[in-house]
Amino acid sequence: MKQTLLAITFACLFTFSSKSQFNYSSIWVAYPPGYELTSGFATKQKPGYFWIGYMPTVQNIQTTWYINKNFSILGAGPSSMSVSYKVFDASACIPGAPLSQVLTGNGVSAIETNGANGFRYAIAGSYDKACYFTAIDTAGNVLAAVSYPFPYLPTGLYPAPSKPLIVESDTPGEFYICGCFESKIYVLKVNSAGAILWSSFYALGLGVDAKDIMADPYMPGHFIVVGQTTTLLLDKQGVFMRLNGMTGNVIMTKTFGDYGIQEEFGTVVEAHAATTSGGAGFILGGQRHFLNASEKPWILKISPQGTIVWSYLPLTSAGTRGAVVDVTERLNTFNNYEYYALLDSDAGLHVLKLDYSGQPFPTSSPNALHNEFIYNLSSSLPPKAASISYIDNAASNSNAGIQVFGTSSHWPGFSSSYVVSAYFNGEINCYPTLTTMQGMGQGSLVSYNALVTRFGSFAACTNFQVQSFIIGAGINFPCSGFLSSGSNQRSISATSDLPENKMENFSVFPNPTQHKATLNYSASDNSKTTIALYNLVGELIWNKTLEIATAGTFQEEIDFNALNIQKGIYIAICNSNGKNYKQKIVYTN
């Protein structure tokens, strides 16, 4: 009881001692300081969050709860859970051999699945002999646990096997697991029971490292791997690979970077279409590390074919340096896409808010004050960034916004993992505005053929267990929940620079309406016009884009009954040639 009391007291002191102007929820999770938060995300079961952390070194002491867990998870919201896990393996993976706890780990990652057959979360981890897969339900109960031995024990000539990555394929209940063993990338495709569908190793240059993966949004059935490859002894470049998800064969491999500069991609996210930014594609985040100099964050957009659309090195107002570890995309209330890039910088958890072309967003008042956020605690050691996500359903969660996950050694001898919950526009008087972006050349763009090597093969190991251990014993819940911190995503009803317009510009009839409403608008020659309908919390309900060849007055009809929405007040916005016109529409009985 004394031990638990000390833990909870520490969490509360940790929360109240922060000088940050941002509200956050602090979670004291484990001892010693080696505990690391590896990832977190906003859950589909909104509102809520899920994070997972692990201990790289485990002591098999049954009476001490804080040092004998391999990894722990915590979820909040409808799928709230707090579970710690032990990983057991047979020394030679021989059926019937005695099981012993895995005492070292190289990392663990998790995703939220589509929930089919009760599988809510899929988890991948690794240790010196193997990688493993486990699936759990919303309560944290283990539904499947399979180990996949590496072809041989590590030689010690290369870094330890990396933290594996996991993503669900286009086929529900099938997953890709990707990691690094020796100098090669490995990929396994498994089903929800852990059975291997195929597996391969990939060699590229002098060595290759995988940092992020995703199901390919442009070529169904395939998937994407990004990371870093060593092309020459003193040269590393960011690598982008597209693999056939049915066979594992390489479809395309490209590297990005300049000689003498060590580049790396740490994250990839789909970039939906934006007319002025080259259309759909991928947003890549990473770093460019100049020899004898600090690393600089690097953000670029490429087309689905791997051609660079734009490439930038952000210059932060704080003058910080650090790599981009994660990026999340959001469709804002102006029907444009924007991006939140999380930097693992020397200032703490550093978030840059960028528009669809990679520039600070937006460029006009009042939101120009909120392009850059630093979520830091009053600690001599800056937090370590893990991941960023956002809750996209403001109607069901008053605290909708971005969620930032990280780890901080805030107290000597202790480690704390925590999640920040903040609204999209931040707060007033928080941190200086991101005012400049430094453009950079595209650098070299080289296509490579990755070598698929099948030395040895992964074999499923049935003599393997992942067991939950004393639910709630390894984690203390935060002593403060998510707190309100200002205005949410920019509400159309509160937008100061979109006044009501004269009837000749944009009008609606009938208004109020019980069924259909006709929108009348004017447009000039060769103009692109977008009409969109929003609710009062800024959620997009309906939109349509039209190409206008000849100037004139035009009409567009909205069938409110067909939209299956509640009665109330809605906002219609017409954007024509960069000018916005707004009208309220009352949908009534």
Protein Blocks (a to p, Z undefined) as FASTA:
>chain_A
ZZmmmmmmmmmmmmmmpcbfbdcddddfbdcfkbccfbdcddfbdcddddddddfbdcdd
fklmklmcfbdcddedjklccddddddddfklpghiacdddfbdcbdcddddehighiab
ccddddfkbccdddddfkopafbdcddddfbdcehlaccdddddddddfbehiacdddde
hjbccdddddfkopafbdcdddehjbdcdfbdcddfklghiacddddddfbfkbccdddd
dddfknopafbdcdeddehiacddfbdcdddddfknopaadddddddddehiacdddddd
ddfkopafbdcddddfklpacddfbdcddddfkopacdddddddfkbccdddddfkopac
dfbdfklmmmbccdddddfbdcddfbdcddfbfklomkgccdddddddfbghiacddddd
ddfklpghkbccdfbdcdddebjadddddddddehjddddfbbcdddehehklpccdfbd
cddebjddddfklmmklccddfkloccdddddfkbacddddddehiacddddddfkopaf
bdcddddfbgcdddddddfklnopaeddddddddeehiacdddddddZZ
